[in-house]
C-alpha cells in the first residue's frame, strides 16, 4: 500500500551558517514536494513539576512537537529543515514547520514505506 500525499509542501534546507544575529540561515533553493499532515497542534501542555526540582512547587509547561508530517520514502528530509505546508491552497494558510525529529517507517517486509517527521511551528521572517 502506498501513500498519496494530499498537500503541497515547500522544503527549505538548513545550511551550516548563521547570520549576524546568530539565527540559522536557510538555502534560497525551494524544493516543491507533497506531504500529508497527520496533525497540527496549537499551544503547550500543562504538567506537574516534581517537588525537588522547583522552588515554586507549581506547574510548568511541557513542550512537545506541534506537527507531524508524512513524506514519501524517496524524499530527502533532514532535522533542521523547514517545511511550508499549503494547508488549504490559500497563501494565507501556509504553515511553516521546523523538523525536529525524523523516523523512517518500514512496511511488513522491512522496506521503508514512508518518512514521519515531527516539527515545531517556525516564526516566519523575511530572510527565509
Residue frames as qw, qx, qy, qz and C-alpha x, y, z in Angstrom:
[[0.000, 0.889, 0.458, 0.000, 0.00, 0.00, 0.00],
 [0.434, 0.183, -0.002, 0.882, 1.43, 3.35, -0.98],
 [0.056, -0.702, -0.415, 0.576, 0.56, 6.72, 0.44],
 [0.323, 0.580, 0.392, 0.637, -0.59, 9.55, -1.78],
 [0.246, -0.357, -0.328, 0.839, 0.24, 12.84, -0.06],
 [0.152, 0.778, 0.600, 0.106, -2.54, 15.42, -0.40],
 [0.136, -0.944, -0.093, 0.285, -0.82, 18.70, 0.47],
 [0.590, 0.670, -0.110, 0.436, 1.60, 20.86, -1.47],
 [0.634, -0.708, 0.017, 0.311, 4.73, 21.46, 0.58],
 [0.439, 0.807, -0.280, 0.278, 7.88, 23.51, 0.06],
 [0.863, -0.356, -0.092, 0.345, 11.06, 22.12, 1.59],
 [0.152, 0.920, -0.252, 0.261, 13.72, 24.66, 2.63],
 [0.862, 0.003, -0.350, 0.367, 17.11, 23.22, 3.53],
 [0.474, -0.862, 0.099, 0.153, 19.13, 24.36, 6.53],
 [0.667, 0.575, -0.285, 0.378, 22.67, 25.45, 5.68],
 [0.739, -0.390, -0.305, 0.457, 25.58, 25.35, 8.18],
 [0.293, 0.281, -0.034, 0.913, 25.78, 29.11, 8.57],
 [0.202, -0.712, -0.568, 0.360, 24.37, 31.80, 10.83],
 [0.203, 0.822, 0.183, 0.500, 23.53, 35.47, 10.26],
 [0.235, 0.457, -0.380, 0.769, 24.96, 38.36, 12.29],
 [0.544, -0.452, 0.199, -0.678, 22.21, 37.87, 14.93],
 [0.209, -0.272, 0.914, -0.214, 23.03, 34.18, 15.42],
 [0.766, 0.254, 0.318, -0.498, 19.93, 32.92, 13.61],
 [0.630, 0.016, 0.728, 0.269, 20.12, 29.85, 11.39],
 [0.286, 0.480, -0.378, -0.738, 20.43, 30.51, 7.67],
 [0.727, 0.278, 0.615, -0.129, 18.46, 28.58, 5.09],
 [0.396, 0.034, 0.649, 0.649, 19.04, 27.83, 1.43],
 [0.322, 0.387, -0.061, -0.862, 17.46, 30.07, -1.19],
 [0.300, 0.051, -0.835, -0.459, 16.52, 26.96, -3.19],
 [0.636, -0.012, 0.386, -0.668, 12.93, 25.82, -2.71],
 [0.067, 0.069, -0.969, -0.227, 12.04, 22.17, -3.26],
 [0.658, -0.028, -0.030, -0.752, 8.40, 21.60, -4.19],
 [0.169, 0.049, -0.984, 0.040, 7.10, 18.30, -2.88],
 [0.634, -0.402, -0.327, -0.574, 3.98, 16.75, -1.43],
 [0.114, 0.139, -0.838, 0.516, 3.33, 15.69, 2.14],
 [0.500, -0.538, -0.608, -0.302, 0.50, 14.58, 4.37],
 [0.177, -0.476, 0.415, -0.754, -0.45, 16.28, 7.61],
 [0.438, -0.245, -0.853, 0.143, -1.11, 13.80, 10.40],
 [0.302, -0.829, -0.458, 0.109, -1.84, 16.57, 12.89],
 [0.270, 0.446, -0.153, 0.839, -1.01, 20.18, 13.67],
 [0.489, -0.635, -0.558, 0.218, -1.47, 21.19, 17.28],
 [0.051, 0.742, -0.075, 0.664, -1.57, 24.60, 18.94],
 [0.534, -0.741, 0.119, -0.389, -0.45, 25.56, 22.44],
 [0.209, 0.437, -0.799, 0.355, 1.52, 24.00, 25.28],
 [0.723, -0.349, -0.582, -0.132, 0.62, 21.16, 27.61],
 [0.385, -0.706, 0.347, -0.482, 0.44, 21.60, 31.37],
 [0.794, 0.013, -0.586, 0.161, 2.36, 19.20, 33.58],
 [0.637, -0.771, -0.007, -0.014, 3.22, 18.84, 37.23],
 [0.365, 0.686, -0.522, 0.351, 6.72, 19.64, 38.42],
 [0.759, -0.222, -0.544, 0.279, 8.48, 17.47, 40.96],
 [0.451, -0.882, -0.135, 0.020, 8.85, 19.00, 44.37],
 [0.680, -0.489, 0.190, 0.512, 12.63, 18.77, 44.43],
 [0.528, 0.216, 0.397, 0.719, 13.11, 20.49, 41.06],
 [0.025, 0.660, 0.305, 0.686, 11.10, 23.64, 41.57],
 [0.155, -0.024, -0.508, 0.847, 11.21, 26.27, 44.27],
 [0.408, -0.079, -0.032, -0.909, 7.66, 27.39, 43.44],
 [0.279, 0.104, 0.929, -0.220, 6.19, 23.85, 43.70],
 [0.517, 0.474, 0.143, -0.699, 3.90, 24.88, 40.88],
 [0.803, 0.412, 0.430, 0.024, 3.10, 23.76, 37.39],
 [0.192, -0.493, 0.503, 0.683, 5.24, 24.04, 34.30],
 [0.724, 0.552, -0.016, -0.413, 4.62, 23.87, 30.59],
 [0.605, -0.211, 0.701, 0.312, 5.99, 20.85, 28.78],
 [0.450, 0.626, -0.259, -0.582, 6.57, 21.48, 25.10],
 [0.673, 0.053, 0.715, 0.181, 6.20, 18.75, 22.58],
 [0.208, 0.024, 0.603, 0.770, 6.07, 18.76, 18.80],
 [0.361, 0.399, 0.200, -0.819, 3.40, 20.87, 17.14],
 [0.714, 0.457, -0.185, -0.498, 3.04, 18.96, 13.89],
 [0.592, -0.168, 0.768, 0.177, 3.52, 15.51, 12.43],
 [0.541, 0.607, -0.267, -0.517, 4.02, 15.25, 8.69],
 [0.809, 0.001, 0.571, 0.135, 4.39, 12.24, 6.41],
 [0.270, 0.694, -0.458, -0.485, 6.57, 12.17, 3.30],
 [0.931, 0.308, -0.168, -0.103, 7.11, 9.57, 0.62],
 [0.867, -0.360, 0.183, 0.290, 10.09, 7.28, 1.28],
 [0.701, 0.380, 0.165, 0.580, 12.10, 8.80, -1.58],
 [0.015, -0.947, -0.032, -0.319, 12.06, 12.34, -0.14],
 [0.607, 0.115, -0.397, 0.679, 15.23, 13.70, 1.45],
 [0.364, -0.829, -0.112, -0.409, 14.10, 15.38, 4.68],
 [0.581, 0.127, -0.536, 0.599, 16.56, 16.28, 7.45],
 [0.421, -0.709, -0.438, 0.357, 16.36, 17.59, 11.02],
 [0.265, -0.496, 0.013, 0.827, 16.51, 21.39, 10.98],
 [0.100, 0.221, 0.602, 0.761, 14.89, 21.80, 7.55],
 [0.338, 0.286, 0.314, -0.840, 11.82, 23.98, 7.18],
 [0.110, 0.332, 0.868, 0.353, 8.61, 22.75, 5.56],
 [0.306, 0.178, 0.093, -0.931, 5.96, 25.18, 4.40],
 [0.175, 0.327, 0.927, 0.046, 2.62, 23.40, 4.17],
 [0.298, -0.035, -0.236, -0.924, -0.06, 24.96, 1.99],
 [0.257, 0.113, 0.869, -0.408, -2.87, 23.54, 4.03],
 [0.445, 0.576, 0.618, -0.297, -5.90, 24.68, 2.07],
 [0.540, 0.476, 0.465, 0.516, -4.42, 26.11, -1.11],
 [0.001, 0.975, 0.150, 0.165, -4.61, 29.72, 0.06],
 [0.479, 0.513, -0.356, 0.617, -1.45, 31.81, 0.51],
 [0.336, -0.621, 0.296, -0.643, -2.71, 32.93, 3.93],
 [0.915, -0.301, 0.090, -0.254, -2.97, 29.31, 5.07],
 [0.685, 0.439, -0.515, 0.270, 0.74, 28.49, 4.82],
 [0.738, -0.659, 0.131, -0.063, 2.10, 26.86, 7.96],
 [0.458, 0.649, -0.565, 0.224, 5.89, 26.77, 8.45],
 [0.895, -0.434, 0.074, -0.068, 7.29, 23.88, 10.48],
 [0.135, 0.708, -0.688, 0.084, 10.90, 23.22, 11.55],
 [0.899, -0.014, -0.429, -0.083, 11.67, 19.49, 11.53],
 [0.328, -0.695, 0.541, -0.341, 12.95, 18.29, 14.93],
 [0.546, -0.223, 0.803, -0.090, 12.70, 14.50, 14.54],
 [0.596, 0.362, -0.515, -0.498, 12.71, 12.07, 11.62],
 [0.582, -0.150, 0.786, -0.148, 11.62, 8.44, 11.69],
 [0.406, 0.263, -0.687, -0.542, 11.65, 6.15, 8.69],
 [0.706, -0.028, 0.506, -0.494, 8.73, 3.75, 8.96],
 [0.023, 0.220, -0.908, -0.357, 9.06, 0.31, 7.36],
 [0.765, -0.015, -0.236, -0.599, 6.34, -1.86, 5.88],
 [0.899, -0.276, 0.272, -0.206, 5.83, -5.51, 6.87],
 [0.919, 0.305, -0.055, 0.243, 8.60, -6.67, 4.52],
 [0.662, -0.478, 0.010, 0.578, 11.14, -4.29, 6.11],
 [0.400, 0.376, 0.278, 0.788, 11.42, -1.75, 3.27],
 [0.039, -0.287, -0.273, 0.918, 11.00, 1.93, 4.10],
 [0.166, 0.631, 0.746, 0.138, 7.35, 2.77, 3.46],
 [0.046, 0.888, 0.200, 0.411, 7.23, 6.45, 4.44],
 [0.400, 0.149, -0.401, 0.810, 9.02, 9.10, 6.48],
 [0.367, -0.808, -0.460, -0.030, 7.39, 10.50, 9.60],
 [0.378, 0.305, -0.200, 0.851, 8.65, 13.97, 10.55],
 [0.343, -0.774, -0.479, 0.233, 7.81, 15.77, 13.78],
 [0.367, 0.352, 0.023, 0.860, 8.23, 19.51, 13.88],
 [0.165, -0.617, -0.453, 0.622, 7.57, 22.73, 15.70],
 [0.294, 0.896, 0.313, 0.115, 5.92, 25.82, 14.26],
 [0.578, -0.037, 0.067, 0.812, 8.52, 28.27, 13.00],
 [0.035, 0.836, 0.212, -0.505, 8.23, 32.03, 13.37],
 [0.641, 0.524, 0.348, 0.440, 8.46, 33.21, 9.77],
 [0.195, -0.745, 0.073, 0.633, 10.75, 36.10, 8.94],
 [0.527, 0.793, -0.086, -0.294, 11.62, 37.82, 5.71],
 [0.075, -0.669, 0.710, 0.208, 15.05, 36.13, 5.50],
 [0.686, 0.025, 0.726, -0.036, 13.67, 32.68, 4.69]]
